């Protein structure tokens, strides 16, 4: 089983919204910078509440968000 890698999702959000860093990303979606780091390095799975926060901030379909995580 291949572990999920949220890099693609986070990198796509940063690129699309022209953010400068993970700190900007964390402010945009309302998640602490420490949690963004934990998600990126696989120390914490992305939960449904975070997916919904990303959806609310980007208005991207949940399906697209999940595809970018996997």
C-alpha positions in Angstrom: 0.0 0.0 0.0 1.4 3.4 -1.0 0.9 6.1 1.6 -0.9 9.2 0.5 1.2 12.2 -0.4 -0.5 15.6 0.0 2.4 17.5 -1.6 0.6 17.6 -4.9 -2.5 19.1 -3.3 -0.6 21.7 -1.3 1.7 22.6 -4.2 -1.3 23.0 -6.5 -3.1 25.4 -4.1 0.1 27.4 -3.6 0.6 27.7 -7.3 -3.0 28.5 -8.2 -3.4 31.1 -5.5 0.1 32.5 -5.9 0.9 31.9 -2.2 4.5 32.3 -1.1 4.8 29.5 1.5 3.1 26.9 3.6 2.5 29.6 6.2 0.4 31.5 3.7 -1.4 28.2 2.9 -2.1 27.6 6.5 -3.7 31.0 7.0 -5.8 30.5 3.8 -7.3 27.2 5.0 -7.2 27.9 8.7 -4.8 25.1 9.7 -1.7 25.7 11.8 1.6 25.7 10.0 2.8 22.9 12.2 -0.1 20.7 10.9 0.7 21.6 7.3 4.2 20.3 8.0 2.8 17.1 9.7 0.6 16.5 6.7 3.4 17.1 4.2 5.8 14.6 5.9 3.1 12.0 6.6 3.1 12.3 10.3 -0.6 13.1 10.4 -3.3 12.1 7.9 -5.5 14.7 6.4 -8.9 14.4 8.0 -12.3 15.2 6.6 -12.4 18.5 8.5 -9.2 19.7 6.7 -10.6 18.6 3.3 -13.7 20.6 4.0 -11.6 23.6 5.0 -9.7 23.3 1.8 -13.0 23.1 -0.1 -14.3 26.2 1.6 -11.2 28.2 0.9 -10.7 27.1 -2.7 -14.3 26.1 -3.8 -12.7 23.1 -5.5 -14.8 19.9 -5.7 -14.1 17.4 -2.9 -13.4 14.8 -5.6 -10.6 17.0 -7.0 -9.1 17.6 -3.6 -9.1 13.8 -2.8 -7.5 13.0 -6.2 -4.7 15.5 -5.5 -4.1 13.9 -2.1 -3.9 10.4 -3.5 
